[in-house]
């Protein structure tokens, strides 16, 4: 490992609903997202050392190829609607890292994967909302990476494997999404048991040996209530990148809660 840098893990974290951590209430009681906020506040303390940079794969950015933002000063993208006016005034001025973005794109390209760069892309709410909680000082450089629009799980695990060397360079790879994401199902009586069944399967898959994990995650649609948990899978697919970059050791669940009546979880990979 260069310069005695400690290897960073990879983390899949829930980014909540819109700007939920910066409101008195959202879609339910005031404490709906308190547990998730407390988890995000603990992320930095879980790390072996302060990251030199963050590479964030957001469920809110899709492109034909994996695309890394080379912006040096990424703006915030307030890609949510119907929230209080103050949530469109949030700030989080973390710098970009153009050199890291170029390196990430090169790692992907060298692995035979489609890659590109974007000089203007900013931080969507899947990036700045959870990271404003986890890293409020906004001093660690951040590069955002899109999903590939195919949303193919095996392709995204391959992308994670290609990006894994960054972990030895002090880069924390964060996959930002939601392990359950069915906006029409929240607060419905049937949702709790279905979300728990999917979460149980997903946790078992993540915590399986890598060879089994990759096969299970590639076939996640066969899980119980998979289509109910994810009518469209863009919020789950970031997990595949985290798993692919996570090495050979089994992953582990590091957080779980049931906001709005649906179980969600966060996962960590240290292999």
Beta strands, then each sheet from edge to edge (+ up, - down):
strand 1: 10-14
strand 2: 53-63
strand 3: 66-69
strand 4: 115-118
strand 5: 141-148
strand 6: 171-177
strand 7: 252-257
strand 8: 264-269
sheet 1: 5+ 2+ 6+ 1+ 8- 7+
sheet 2: 3+ 4+
end
